[in-house]
């Protein structure tokens, strides 16, 4: 958890993070509830909504065991 006054740096290069975890776009983005085509747009520079950026950070940087595909 971030301390008062200290900001957590979120992912800025999703393509590199995805390559490091060795997932294709469907697997990587699906885990956080984003379609492959939406994820592709984010990887090409479209602004990522803060909620998606935070979820990606929790899953792929902090290692939280979250998978959006487990929810209806």
Buried (B, 14 or more C-beta within 10 A) or exposed (E): EEEEEEEEEEBEEBBEBBEEEEBEBBBBBBBBBBEBEBBBBBBEEEEBEEEBBBBBBBBBEEEEEBEEEEEE
